[in-house]
Structures are given as C-alpha cells and as structure tokens.
Amino acid sequence: MTYFSRSADPAAATGWRSPAVLLMIMAGAMQLSFAGWWNLMNNFAVQELAFTGREIGIQQSIREIPGFLSFAAIYLLLFMREQTLAYTSLAFLGIGVAVTGYFPTTMGFYVTTLIMSIGFHYYETMAQSLSLQWLPKQTAAASMGKIISVGAFAQLIAYGLIYFGWKTYDLSFTTVFLIAGSMTVLVLVFLLAAYPSFREGVPQHKKLILRKRYWLYYALTFMSGARRQIFTVFAGFLMVERFGYDVHEVAGLFLVNGVFSMLLAPKIGALIVRFGERKALIVEYIGLIGVFASYAFVTDATAAAALYVIDHAFYAIAIAIKTYFQKIADPADIAPTAGVAFTINHIAAVGIPVTFGLLWLVSPAAVFLAGAAMAAVSLVLSTLIPAEPAPGNEVALPWRGRAPQAAE
C-alpha cells in the first residue's frame, strides 16, 4: 500500500496507517529539519556571517514572503492534490535546509532561507487544511495537541543531537544543516511507501474565499502572526546577541521547550475541548502580555531563558484559533481559507522583522513592548468568540447576545 498505488477513504483507515497518524509523522518530519535550522540560524548568522539586527531583519522578512504568498496554494491544487502538495513542500523544506551550510554568504543564506521557507509555509498550509478536513470536530483540538506533541518529540531529537554532538564531535554548521535536511527527506520517502493517497473530505473550492462572517478569525490570525514575529525573530536573537548563547546552549534551551511542548500540548488540546476556544485564548493573551513586558526589561540570562520557555509553552493554545474556524466554517471553504489565513498571518510578518530590526538598533525594549501591545489587542478580540461557535454564531458582540447569520 503506497501513495502511488492506492487511494483510501480517510474515515475508514485505522491504526498506524490512519490519517491522524500520517499527520503526526508529517509534523515530525517537518520539525526534524526546521528545528535544526532554527537552532542554528541565529548562531550561523552572527558567528559565520556577522549579521546585525538589520541583516537578521531582512533575512527573516525574506523567510516570511512564502507565508504571505500562501494564498497561491489554492491555485496549485488545480494541478495536484493537497496531500501531494504537502509531500512536495516537505521535499523543498528538507533540501533547502540540507544545502544551507554550503552557501555561507549573505546572499546564499537569503536564497536557501527562501527555498526552505517555501517548503515550510506551504506544508503548514496543507497540514492545517488536511487536519480540519480529516479530524472530527468534536475531538480535533485534542488530536491537534497530539500532533504538536509528536512534532515536539522530533524537535527533541534534532535539538538533542545538536546539544550532545556539537561540542563532542566538533560539528560544523554545514554538517548539521545537511543531516537535519536529509532526515526530513528520508521520512518523506517512508511516507510515500507506507501510506495511501487519502481522499479529502468535502470537495474544496479552487478559488480564493473571503467571507464577512469569518472576520474575527481573520483578525485573530493577523494579530497572531504579528505578535508571533516578536518571539520567533527577536526573542531568539536576544539570547544570542545580548546574552551570548552558543549553539549547544541554544539547543539546550530548545530541548526544554520541546519537552514542555511534548508533555503539555495534548493536555492543552484536551482542555480546549473541555473549556472552549474563548477561555483558552484569553488565558494565552493575558500570559503573553506579561511575558513580552518582562522581555523588555530582563537583564539576567537565566531569567531571559525562563521567559523564552514560558513564551513557547503558550504556543499550543493557538490550536484554539484553528478549531474556532473549523466550527464556524463551510466545509468546502477549509482549503482556500487555510491559504488566505496564512497570507493574512504573514501580512505583518513580512514587514515586522525588517522594520523592527531597525527599531532594535535603537531600543530592543521597544520591540518587546510593541509585542505586549499586540497581545493586548488579541486579548480584546478573543473576548468576542462565542461560548459555542457555529455557522450563524461566529461572533459574540457585547451589545448583542447571539450574532445573527452574517451576510456572505
């Protein structure tokens, strides 16, 4: 039973060949290369290429361009299925990471970052779409928590190899990039041989979809992308530039993050099922306001590391935005809206790294205080999520009870 020889009904597949397990393994394959790249990225930029906040901002803005163009995935689905595009994207990711060390120049790093990022963002778009189609609404959050947990386990493998091998075997950036990217490609070969071509759920629209009644989902997604950049770009850069973390020390920090994600993500998913998306997101954003405000004034390396771990621990709660959309969406809108959502998520992500990179040169504290303000806006938006989201009940406005069916 291979991808090339059999088509299967996702609802009928069980055991280790089920769609849920396939999504878990794909999440692990993605993290094997991306986690390795992410671990090395700041040290490679500073130690090998002498990047400052200006260059790291440009590089991170380049990394986000494919995310901004994620809406184009819907047009690729005219020529290939979603599972095929997910596999193709994993190949781009693995190859882009594997060759990074062979191009140790500013332009080379920009180009390999772009290749890697095309794979990462288009994989994430397809993974989100397939998850919302293949996983039952009643338990989707719990299943997504397990998928994040498997991805976190793959992160532990990548970070663990770097942490224990970097000094022990005097590894080079080129070697580690090559190993990380190659592992993703090897897992992809296994997936092609072991899993059938699963059919999607409801046939998806092959055009861009924007609906008025999804406005709150779009707003939450936009703000999530904006404030997430503060963490992904500048929190890690803070650890290397200000506190002088070496590669193996960054790997150790990421190992702690991975353990937290692996243990907490399934529990967080179950809690979202129990308490609902609204309460979960309110807790996340209150916590993030405190974390970002603390980043602005931290002067101790250990305290900064603790903030980094706490910040990352909130990541899994973002599942709630996806399951909120799953509950209010027309099933045929899922794939095109996944692409649109990733584009919305990256509107701010393209501009923030380069502009805030310049702000960083003046005041790193201002960068993190801006992140706290973004989290505050997200907190206000999260209070508008109904207790029981559904088509026709997408927004709970304070001056109304249940929102009426919105016009398209």
C-alpha positions as a printed Julia matrix, in Angstrom:
408×3 Matrix{Float64}:
   0.0    0.0     0.0
   1.81   3.12   -1.23
   0.9    6.65   -2.15
   1.27   5.76   -5.83
  -0.79   2.56   -5.85
  -3.83   3.08   -3.65
  -6.48   5.65   -2.81
  -8.16   5.32    0.59
 -11.13   6.74    2.49
  -9.73   8.65    5.5
 -12.78   7.8     7.62
 -12.24   4.06    7.09
  -8.49   3.97    7.75
  -7.47   2.89   11.24
  -4.36   2.02   13.21
  -0.94   3.37   12.32
  -1.99   3.9     8.71
  -4.76   6.33    9.67
  -4.77   9.97    8.51
  -4.24  11.16   12.09
  -1.01   9.17   12.38
   0.06  10.37    8.93
  -0.4   13.98   10.11
   1.68  13.21   13.2
   4.54  11.72   11.19
   4.48  14.61    8.72
   4.66  17.04   11.66
   7.67  15.13   12.96
   9.34  15.11    9.53
   8.88  18.86    9.22
  10.36  19.53   12.65
  13.45  17.35   12.1
  14.77  19.82    9.55
  13.08  23.06   10.64
  14.08  22.65   14.3
  17.68  22.02   13.3
  17.65  25.07   11.03
  16.01  27.2    13.7
  18.53  26.09   16.33
  21.49  27.05   14.15
  20.04  30.07   12.35
  20.95  32.86   14.79
  24.41  31.47   15.57
  25.13  30.9    11.86
  24.02  34.45   11.12
  26.07  36.06   13.92
  29.17  33.84   14.02
  29.62  32.98   10.34
  28.07  35.98    8.58
  28.42  38.75   11.22
  24.73  39.72   10.96
  23.36  42.66   12.93
  19.69  43.42   13.64
  19.46  44.95   10.15
  20.55  41.81    8.26
  18.62  39.42   10.51
  15.52  41.54    9.93
  15.96  41.34    6.14
  16.57  37.58    6.3
  13.5   37.0     8.45
  11.35  39.16    6.17
  12.53  37.01    3.24
  11.61  33.93    5.27
   8.07  35.23    5.61
   7.48  36.06    1.93
   6.28  32.5     1.07
   3.93  32.7     4.04
   2.49  35.91    2.65
   2.01  34.14   -0.71
   0.35  31.08    0.84
  -2.94  32.0    -0.85
  -1.35  30.78   -4.11
  -1.55  27.22   -2.76
  -5.19  27.1    -3.84
  -4.09  27.5    -7.47
  -1.53  24.71   -7.14
  -4.44  22.49   -6.08
  -5.74  22.8    -9.64
  -2.82  20.57  -10.63
  -2.19  18.39   -7.56
  -3.98  17.07   -4.51
  -3.45  18.52   -1.03
  -1.52  15.51    0.22
   0.74  15.72   -2.84
   1.42  19.39   -2.21
   2.2   18.63    1.45
   4.74  16.0     0.38
   6.28  18.31   -2.24
   6.58  21.04    0.36
   8.38  18.72    2.78
  10.88  17.97   -0.01
  11.55  21.69   -0.53
  11.99  22.18    3.2
  14.42  19.29    3.59
  16.51  20.22    0.57
  16.59  23.92    1.48
  17.9   23.14    4.97
  20.37  20.49    3.76
  22.21  22.87    1.41
  22.26  25.94    3.71
  25.79  25.39    5.01
  27.21  25.13    1.5
  26.36  28.79    0.79
  27.97  30.74    3.69
  27.38  34.21    2.29
  24.72  36.8     2.98
  23.04  36.25   -0.39
  23.43  32.47   -0.13
  21.71  32.48    3.27
  18.9   34.62    1.88
  18.33  32.22   -1.05
  18.44  28.99    0.98
  16.15  30.63    3.54
  13.65  31.34    0.75
  13.75  27.72   -0.53
  13.36  26.3     2.97
  10.56  28.73    3.72
   8.57  27.84    0.59
   8.52  24.25    1.8
   7.73  25.13    5.41
   4.85  27.53    4.74
   3.14  25.52    2.01
   3.43  22.4     4.14
   1.86  24.24    7.09
  -0.97  25.48    4.87
  -1.77  21.98    3.64
  -1.33  20.39    7.06
  -3.85  22.81    8.56
  -6.33  22.19    5.75
  -6.0   18.4     5.92
  -6.26  18.4     9.71
  -9.53  20.34    9.64
 -10.92  18.03    6.95
  -9.74  14.67    8.31
 -10.19  15.18   12.08
 -13.68  15.1    13.7
 -14.82  18.47   15.07
 -15.62  17.05   18.49
 -12.04  15.9    19.14
  -9.99  17.97   16.67
  -8.31  20.1    19.36
  -7.19  17.01   21.28
  -5.87  15.38   18.08
  -4.04  18.58   17.12
  -2.46  18.61   20.56
  -1.11  15.11   19.91
   0.21  16.22   16.51
   2.06  19.1    18.18
   3.39  16.64   20.75
   4.86  14.4    18.04
   6.38  17.44   16.37
   7.89  18.4    19.73
   9.38  14.91   20.07
  11.03  15.36   16.66
  12.34  18.71   17.9
  13.87  16.89   20.88
  15.68  14.55   18.5
  17.06  17.46   16.47
  17.98  19.6    19.48
  19.36  16.61   21.39
  21.69  15.62   18.55
  22.96  19.19   18.33
  23.26  19.64   22.11
  25.23  16.44   22.68
  27.07  16.34   19.37
  28.11  19.95   18.7
  30.99  20.07   21.18
  31.6   16.33   21.45
  32.28  15.8    17.76
  33.21  19.38   16.86
  30.44  19.54   14.29
  30.26  22.24   11.67
  27.23  24.26   10.58
  27.41  22.6     7.16
  27.28  19.08    8.62
  24.36  19.73   10.94
  22.31  21.51    8.26
  22.93  18.56    5.91
  21.9   15.94    8.49
  18.77  17.86    9.54
  17.5   18.36    5.99
  18.32  14.79    4.94
  16.29  13.31    7.82
  13.16  15.04    6.54
  13.74  13.69    3.03
  14.23  10.15    4.38
  10.96  10.29    6.35
   9.21  11.57    3.23
  10.43   8.5     1.3
   8.92   6.31    4.05
   5.57   8.14    3.83
   5.41   7.62    0.08
   5.99   3.88    0.55
   3.81   3.28    3.62
   0.69   5.44    3.18
  -2.01   5.54    0.51
  -3.33   8.65   -1.16
  -6.14   9.67    1.19
  -9.16  11.39   -0.26
 -10.03  14.81    1.14
 -13.38  15.45    2.82
 -15.9   17.75    1.14
 -14.59  18.85   -2.32
 -12.78  22.14   -1.8
 -13.35  25.39   -3.66
 -10.49  26.05   -6.09
 -10.63  29.82   -5.71
  -9.87  32.36   -3.02
 -12.57  32.65   -0.37
 -13.17  35.75    1.77
 -16.37  35.88    3.79
 -17.65  38.62    6.08
 -18.74  36.16    8.71
 -15.11  34.96    9.12
 -13.85  38.44   10.02
 -13.0   37.6    13.63
 -10.99  34.57   12.53
  -9.1   36.77   10.07
  -8.42  39.39   12.77
  -7.19  36.8    15.29
  -4.98  35.26   12.62
  -3.49  38.62   11.65
  -2.66  39.57   15.23
  -1.28  36.11   15.92
   1.13  36.48   13.01
   2.18  39.95   14.1
   2.97  39.26   17.73
   4.43  35.81   16.91
   7.22  37.52   14.98
   8.4   39.22   18.14
   9.04  35.8    19.65
  10.36  33.91   16.66
  12.7   36.64   15.41
  13.76  38.78   18.34
  13.48  36.6    21.45
  15.93  34.08   19.98
  18.18  36.84   18.67
  18.18  38.36   22.18
  19.58  35.13   23.62
  22.49  35.09   21.16
  23.32  38.78   20.77
  22.79  40.1    24.31
  23.43  37.02   26.45
  25.97  35.26   24.21
  24.32  31.83   23.98
  26.4   29.34   21.95
  24.9   26.74   19.59
  24.76  23.95   22.17
  23.29  26.32   24.78
  20.55  27.38   22.36
  19.94  23.67   21.67
  19.62  23.06   25.41
  17.05  25.84   25.7
  15.12  24.39   22.76
  15.29  20.94   24.36
  13.47  22.3    27.39
  10.88  23.88   25.07
  10.44  20.58   23.27
   9.86  18.67   26.5
   7.24  21.19   27.59
   5.5   21.02   24.2
   5.54  17.22   24.1
   4.05  16.94   27.59
   1.69  19.92   27.6
   0.3   20.06   24.05
  -2.02  17.01   24.36
  -3.29  18.3    27.71
  -3.84  21.79   26.28
  -5.76  20.3    23.35
  -7.97  18.36   25.77
  -8.56  21.49   27.87
  -9.64  23.43   24.78
 -12.18  20.69   24.06
 -13.42  20.97   27.65
 -13.44  24.75   28.24
 -13.74  26.16   24.73
 -11.7   28.39   22.48
 -12.67  31.7    24.11
 -11.37  30.9    27.6
  -8.22  29.26   26.24
  -7.22  32.26   24.14
  -7.96  34.73   26.95
  -5.54  32.82   29.18
  -2.91  32.79   26.42
  -3.02  36.51   25.71
  -3.0   37.58   29.35
   0.11  35.45   29.81
   1.78  36.84   26.7
   1.27  40.45   27.8
   3.23  39.68   30.94
   5.94  37.75   29.08
   6.59  40.43   26.46
   6.62  43.22   29.03
   9.18  41.22   31.01
  11.37  40.68   27.94
  11.67  44.44   27.59
  13.48  44.84   30.91
  15.22  41.49   31.5
  18.94  41.76   32.29
  19.71  38.24   33.51
  20.43  35.38   31.08
  18.66  32.79   33.24
  15.56  34.96   33.61
  15.53  35.54   29.84
  15.74  31.78   29.26
  12.81  31.23   31.65
  10.74  33.81   29.75
  11.61  32.07   26.47
  10.36  28.72   27.8
   7.17  30.25   29.21
   6.55  32.09   25.93
   6.92  28.87   23.96
   4.62  26.99   26.36
   1.72  29.19   25.23
   2.22  28.15   21.59
  -0.08  25.12   21.67
  -3.06  27.23   22.77
  -3.09  28.7    19.24
  -4.88  25.46   18.29
  -7.99  27.25   19.54
  -7.95  29.69   16.62
  -7.98  26.77   14.15
 -10.75  24.85   15.9
 -12.81  28.04   16.23
 -12.67  28.34   12.44
 -13.45  24.64   11.98
 -16.68  25.12   13.97
 -17.91  28.17   12.04
 -16.73  27.24    8.53
 -18.46  25.87    5.49
 -16.59  22.55    4.98
 -15.85  23.46    1.34
 -14.11  26.66    2.47
 -11.38  24.99    4.54
  -8.59  24.59    1.95
  -8.93  28.01    0.29
  -9.35  29.73    3.66
  -6.24  27.98    5.0
  -4.23  29.64    2.24
  -5.87  33.01    2.8
  -5.34  32.69    6.56
  -1.63  32.04    6.14
  -1.38  35.09    3.9
  -3.22  37.21    6.47
  -0.99  35.76    9.18
   2.06  36.9     7.22
   0.98  40.39    6.14
   2.57  41.81    9.27
   5.21  39.07    9.36
   6.82  40.31    6.14
   7.21  43.87    7.38
   7.8   43.45   11.11
  11.24  41.74   11.03
  12.9   44.36    8.85
  11.22  47.42   10.41
  11.56  46.16   13.97
  15.13  45.12   13.15
  15.87  48.81   12.66
  13.96  49.65   15.85
  16.09  47.03   17.62
  19.2   49.08   16.85
  17.66  51.98   18.79
  15.73  50.2    21.58
  15.31  46.41   21.97
  12.87  47.11   24.82
  10.54  48.96   22.46
  10.33  45.87   20.25
   9.03  43.73   23.11
   6.68  46.4    24.45
   5.14  46.51   20.97
   4.66  42.74   21.28
   2.82  43.26   24.58
   0.53  45.78   22.87
  -0.2   43.26   20.1
  -1.08  40.62   22.69
  -3.46  43.12   24.33
  -5.29  43.67   21.03
  -5.55  39.88   20.6
  -6.99  39.63   24.12
  -9.79  42.06   23.23
 -10.57  40.12   20.05
 -10.64  36.79   21.88
 -13.44  38.03   24.16
 -15.68  38.21   21.06
 -15.56  34.45   20.45
 -18.91  32.83   21.38
 -19.04  30.13   24.02
 -20.38  27.75   21.34
 -19.13  28.85   17.9
 -21.17  27.63   14.92
 -22.28  28.85   11.5
 -24.52  31.81   12.26
 -22.93  32.26   15.68
 -19.46  33.42   14.71
 -19.15  36.49   16.96
 -20.47  37.35   20.42
 -20.7   41.14   20.34
 -21.08  42.69   23.81
 -24.21  44.63   22.87
 -25.84  41.53   21.39
 -26.37  38.04   22.61
 -26.08  35.57   19.78
 -24.89  37.05   16.48
 -27.32  36.61   13.61
 -26.35  34.81   10.43
 -23.86  37.13    8.72
 -24.12  38.0     5.09
 -21.53  36.46    2.83
